[in-house]
Structures are given as C-alpha cells and as structure tokens.
Amino acid sequence: MNKTLLLILCDFLLLNLLALTRWEKVDEQLVSDMPPPLASPEQPRPDVPVGDEDLLAVMQVSLEQEQKEKSEIGEELEIVHEELVQKNEVIAERERLVAQREAQLALLESELTEKTEEVELMSSRERQARSGAEVLEKKLAMTSEEMEMMRAQSRKLQEELAREKEMKEQLLKNVDVLKNEKDAALNEVQTLNTQVNIVQAERALLKENVEELKGEVAIVREEKLKLQEQTGKLAEGVSDLVDQSAGLREDILSNVPVNANTLFNSFQENRIQVEFKGFRSTFLGPVTREKSTKTVLVQKDDKIYAIFHVEDSVLSLRGIAVDWGSLQGFFMRTDEMFSIEGLQFLDLDPRIVVAEVKEGTAAFMGVDVYSLVNEPFKFEEAVLVDGDGNYYGETVFKLDAETPGYVKMESKIFSRIFGEFSPSRGDLVFSKAGELLGIMVNNSYCVMIDSFLTVEEVKFGEEIVTQETSKALNMMKSRLNRLPPQLQ
C-alpha cells in the first residue's frame, strides 16, 4: 500500500478515537475519586483532635492544589477540545482531500486503464503496422521485380516497335520498288511487243529473202551451166559470180542459229585453264589465295584477250580491299604454261577483267578465238555456259531500259540433263550465231561486251607491294556502288 495513504488512514483513526472519547465522564470520575475537601481553619472541628488539624491543613492544601490542578486540567481540556475541533476540521478537510484524491486516483486509474488500453491498441496497431510494413516491403520487392520485368517488356516492345517500324519502312520501300518494277515491266512488255513485231517482220523478210535466194541459187545454177559452156569468154564474170555466191552463203549462215550443243562442244574444244595465286603478309601470318577457272579467248580488232569475272580470280571487290605482296597467273593448255602479265578492269563493268594474250601465244595454244557479237539482238535466245563446263543451256534474254549495256536473263531452274539451268555469276553468254555476247555479272544480268576499253590495271609479279592494289580495288568498288541496285 502507498505510504502516504497509510499515514492518512492512521491520522484518521487517531482523530476518530479522540473525537469519540467522553471527556465529561472522565472529569466526574476524577472528582469522585478525589478525597473530600479539608475543613477550613476558620471552622475548627471540635470533634477533631488537635493533632489532626495539621493533617487536615495539609489535606486542605492538597485539595486546593488539586482544584487548582483540576482547573488547569479543565483549561487544558478546553484547549484540547478546541484542538480536537480544529483537528476534526483538519480531518474533515483531509477526508475531503482524501475523497478528492481517491476520486482523482480513480480518475487516474481509469485514465491509466484507458491509456493502457490505448497503449495496447497502439502496440497492436504497431504490430499490425509492422506486419503491414513487412507485407508492403515484400509487395515493394515484388513490385520492383515487376517494374524491372515491365521495363524489360517495355524495352522489348520498343525494340519490336522499332523493328516493325523498320519493316514498315522496308515494306513501303518494297512497295515503291514493286511499283517501279511494275512500271518497268509494263515498259518492258511494250518494248517486247515492239520487238516481237520487229522480229516477226524480220522473219517475214528473212523468209522472203530465203525464197529469193532459192530462186537466185536456181538462176546461179543455170548460169553456171551456161558459164561452163562459155568458160573462155566469161572467166571474169564467173569469178565475180563465185564471190557473190560465197558472200551469199555467209549471209545465209549468219541468219541460221547455231545449235546449243554445237556451241558447247566448241567451247569444250577451245577453253583454256587459268590458274591464279596471290600472297600477302598480315600481323596474323602469311595469307595465300589460289583460284582456278576456265575461259575462252576473244578478239577485238587486232588484240586478243582472256575474259573473267573478277571473283573468279584472286582479286575481289567484296569485303575490305588489301595490298597483295605478290600475284601470279598462268594460262595452261596442252601441258604448257604461259604467264599472265596482269589483269585489266573493263570500263563497261568493274567486275569484268581481261588478260591480254599475245597473238603468237594464242596460235601456240591451238584454240579458236571468239569474236564479239555484231548484232546482239538478232536472236531472242542466248547460250549460257559455265566456265568449268559443268552445265550449259539456252535462255531468253530481255532488254531493260533502266540498265543500258546489260540484258536480263530469264531465271529458271530445270534439270541439267536437258541442258537448262539457272544463270549464275561468271557464266559466259554466247549468241546463237556463235559469238561472245557477254558475261553474267550477277544471277540476273549479263553485261554485253562490245569493246575492251580498260580503266585500271593490276600488274602481276613477285614483289608488287609498292603497287598498292587496294587503291585499284577501292576505285572499282566505288564504281560498282554507283551502279543501279539491280546490277550490284
């Protein structure tokens, strides 16, 4: 129990004891217990002996003293009573204060209870808040992961949108290209219709010429019989007639297409083997490249050339141009080798290179030299031959107004048993008259060779580092990049 409360209770009990005591009875008892008063000296008692008078006097004095003490005690009792009244008032005041304090204590206890409940509620809320915070932290962690996933998905979506945008742009470009191709096809159809009409007219004219030639041959035969009778007189006339007949025969032969098998057999008999070898040094070590191909000799005016696609040699216009340290090339025919002095790039197309062949060397090889075509559009078909002689076949070619100097080959894939195939880069193209029409620069287009005008040359030799072959190759790559896309 609280010490203050204990003291208050003790004071309260003491005051109750003092208040409940009957002080009047106590005074009467004290008076009754006192001895009777002594007789006054002025009133002597006759019956009392003289010896006892002193005792009475003493008792009288004692009585007076007791009365005096009694009066003093009465005064003290009044004082005590007043003090008791005051103490009662104090006790009442203290009781009031105690009651007030008890009320305050009860209020405080209720407030304490409420505060305790509030503390417990707050503790519960704090626990709930902590658990909620933990849940929120977990959710936050999950949200962070989801945010990362969403960001990754967003980046992925952005990349897909970018790809779709590129595809859309590419499709738009393809649409434009298709429109251009459609327009070109329409133009080509019109051109082909015109060519068909021209060819039909030429065929009709040729038919008329053949009929006329037949009649002339009959006339010539009759004239020959007559001339045999008059040999002496008409010798000069007969010689002129023979010349005319030879020219007529050549004209007839030039208008008759040569069979593809005949052309391929001629190619097989007159092709020459060509070997290329290149060497250069790099920081990773030496690099050696070797190439082998087959081709034919072609003559223009008084010069003879061997013709190639540049990718069939050790040189290349693809990738990074390099400086070769040494380049070698050899023509091989009948176990004989003839060195190549260098390759020259044609002005017609930077991918076509030629190697000049001396007239004596060509004669020693024992091969026929092809001539360039004079009338490339006399026949609507051409004969394509693989350089290695693995396949050959006839194919239709068409003119393209956007690519002058080139013809487009019809691309089709058939069994090689029947001699038909899909054209590819480096194939040689011959006209049906047996002349060289050109060479395939890619899988669709053939460049027509009508001259050997060159723009750049790469010399062959053992030490050619100072020649800086990369400059020539870069120059040719630049020319190639300027060509229309369909020709690249």
C-alpha positions, 0 to 999 in steps of 0.5 A, a space after each residue: 500500500 502507498 505510504 502516504 495513504 497509510 499515514 492518512 488512514 492512521 491520522 484518521 483513526 487517531 482523530 476518530 478515537 479522540 473525537 469519540 472519547 467522553 471527556 465529561 465522564 472522565 472529569 466526574 470520575 476524577 472528582 469522585 475519586 478525589 478525597 473530600 475537601 479539608 475543613 477550613 481553619 476558620 471552622 475548627 472541628 471540635 470533634 477533631 483532635 488537635 493533632 489532626 488539624 495539621 493533617 487536615 491543613 495539609 489535606 486542605 492544601 492538597 485539595 486546593 492544589 488539586 482544584 487548582 490542578 483540576 482547573 488547569 486540567 479543565 483549561 487544558 481540556 478546553 484547549 484540547 477540545 478546541 484542538 480536537 475541533 480544529 483537528 476534526 476540521 483538519 480531518 474533515 478537510 483531509 477526508 475531503 482531500 482524501 475523497 478528492 484524491 481517491 476520486 482523482 486516483 480513480 480518475 487516474 486509474 481509469 485514465 491509466 486503464 484507458 491509456 493502457 488500453 490505448 497503449 495496447 491498441 497502439 502496440 497492436 496497431 504497431 504490430 499490425 503496422 509492422 506486419 503491414 510494413 513487412 507485407 508492403 516491403 515484400 509487395 515493394 520487392 515484388 513490385 520492383 521485380 515487376 517494374 524491372 520485368 515491365 521495363 524489360 517488356 517495355 524495352 522489348 516492345 520498343 525494340 519490336 516497335 522499332 523493328 516493325 517500324 523498320 519493316 514498315 519502312 522496308 515494306 513501303 520501300 518494297 512497295 515503291 520498288 514493286 511499283 517501279 518494277 511494275 512500271 518497268 515491266 509494263 515498259 518492258 512488255 511494250 518494248 517486247 511487243 515492239 520487238 516481237 513485231 520487229 522480229 516477226 517482220 524480220 522473219 517475214 523478210 528473212 523468209 522472203 529473202 530465203 525464197 529469193 535466194 532459192 530462186 537466185 541459187 536456181 538462176 546461179 545454177 543455170 548460169 553456171 551451166 551456161 558459164 561452163 559452156 562459155 568458160 573462155 569468154 566469161 572467166 571474169 564474170 564467173 569469178 565475180 559470180 563465185 564471190 557473190 555466191 560465197 558472200 551469199 552463203 555467209 549471209 545465209 549462215 549468219 541468219 541460221 542459229 547455231 545449235 546449243 550443243 554445237 556451241 558447247 562442244 566448241 567451247 569444250 574444244 577451245 577453253 583454256 585453264 587459268 590458274 591464279 595465286 596471290 600472297 600477302 603478309 598480315 600481323 596474323 601470318 602469311 595469307 595465300 589465295 589460289 583460284 582456278 577457272 576456265 575461259 575462252 579467248 576473244 578478239 577485238 580488232 587486232 588484240 586478243 584477250 582472256 575474259 573473267 569475272 573478277 571473283 573468279 580470280 584472286 582479286 575481289 571487290 567484296 569485303 575490305 580491299 588489301 595490298 597483295 605482296 605478290 600475284 601470279 597467273 598462268 594460262 595452261 593448255 596442252 601441258 604448257 604454261 604461259 604467264 599472265 602479265 596482269 589483269 585489266 578492269 573493263 570500263 563497261 563493268 568493274 567486275 569484268 577483267 581481261 588478260 591480254 594474250 599475245 597473238 603468237 601465244 594464242 596460235 601456240 595454244 591451238 584454240 579458236 578465238 571468239 569474236 564479239 557479237 555484231 548484232 546482239 539482238 538478232 536472236 531472242 535466245 542466248 547460250 549460257 555456259 559455265 566456265 568449268 563446263 559443268 552445265 550449259 543451256 539456252 535462255 531468253 534474254 530481255 532488254 531493260 531500259 533502266 540498265 543500258 549495256 546489260 540484258 536480263 536473263 530469264 531465271 529458271 531452274 530445270 534439270 541439267 540433263 536437258 541442258 537448262 539451268 539457272 544463270 549464275 555469276 561468271 557464266 559466259 553468254 554466247 549468241 546463237 550465231 556463235 559469238 561472245 555476247 557477254 558475261 553474267 555479272 550477277 544471277 540476273 544480268 549479263 553485261 554485253 561486251 562490245 569493246 575492251 576499253 580498260 580503266 585500271 590495271 593490276 600488274 602481276 609479279 613477285 614483289 608488287 607491294 609498292 603497287 598498292 592494289 587496294 587503291 585499284 580495288 577501292 576505285 572499282 568498288 566505288 564504281 560498282 556502288 554507283 551502279 543501279 541496285 539491280 546490277 550490284 
